[in-house]
Each structure stands twice: as C-alpha cells, then as structure tokens.
C-alpha cells in the first residue's frame, strides 16, 4: 500500500497533509505504533527542512509492505558542502547511499574536496553573504543533533542518497 505523494514546502505547507497521510497509513494499528509512525514523519520533515533550508518542491510518501513502512522524502536541490555533510550524518551508516563501491567512494571524495572552499567562511566566522546562498542556511547544531538522534532511535534504518542534484532521505520502520 502506498500513500498519496505530498508536496512539501519549507514554509510548512504540506506538513499537515503529510501527517494526515501518515495517519491514514497507520489506520488500524495499535495507538503506540501509529504514534511512532507520526513521530517519524514529524522528525523527518523537521530535520530535512532545517538542513536543506528553502525548499518548495519536495515530495513525501509512505509505503507499507508487510508492515515495513518506508518513508521517502525527495527533492531536486543543490546542497552546499555543509548541508550535504549534515544530511549524510543523519543516515544510519553515515554515508551517501548513492555512491557505492570504490569508484563511488572516490567520486564522493572528489565532490567534497572540490566544494570545500565554499564553506570556509562559516568555519572561520567570516561573512556568509559571500558564500553560496545554499550554504547560508545553517541550523542550530544542538537541535539538529537532537532531531537526528530521535529519528535514528525510532527507525530501523535511515538512508541518505545525494546524486546529481537529487536528494533522498529514506527511513524504514518494521512493525
């Protein structure tokens, strides 16, 4: 069973619809399990929003196959190196799932190395207005770590895939 796809905006538009789709997918489950699924949706949307910044075209959906719930949030957006790193740290493995194997890891290292200078002003306290605008959106580190830890604690697995300007955050929960 698959939910309807909900368009998510960083303004909060679509968050309510995503919650309603989660409730619909959780219908018939015990209250504790339904609440857990709703919490996964909330934390996933909040974490994604705080890291990626201004988003107007993200898509959210949930799939259920034999009580394995798969939450998918996808957006076509260029991320700065800092945003990219923060999102990848949100995964269970701590790695970008889009790049597997030796050549994939090599490509990921090259991508990070080529973009390292774009974020340097944020680390040395310089003027962030000179940096790439996608890097200027910085969230409170403690809050991000809290959201990340909650999401990782209540899911079985979280995967992040960033490739060619397409960002996917996927969470799995087996009930």
Secondary structure as UniProt FT lines:
FT   STRAND          6..8
FT   TURN            10..11
FT   TURN            13..14
FT   HELIX           15..25
FT   TURN            26..28
FT   HELIX           31..52
FT   STRAND          58..65
FT   TURN            66..67
FT   STRAND          68..76
FT   HELIX           81..89
FT   TURN            97..98
FT   HELIX           101..114
FT   HELIX           116..119
FT   HELIX           120..124
FT   HELIX           128..130
FT   HELIX           133..135
FT   HELIX           141..154
FT   STRAND          157..163
FT   TURN            164..165
FT   STRAND          166..174
//
